[in-house]
């Protein structure tokens, strides 16, 4: 994809740090998958990733944090963790 900011670079898959700030709270997500411009460094998140980040940031703000830093983990992995817990509770 062509970068819409610098209009000269192409984007490549990469990992970025995303910082969200609202109501005096700061939530930082590290190692977020994105398309990153090779020329200017601007990044583009997928709709799914954006939705997950906003949901997790809302949860953090609702819990009263002022600053939170966490590594991004896709929901698919979280679902696997839930399945493992269910299997353990069933004796697997």
Order of alpha helices (4+ residues) and beta strands (2+ residues): beta-beta-beta-alpha-beta-alpha
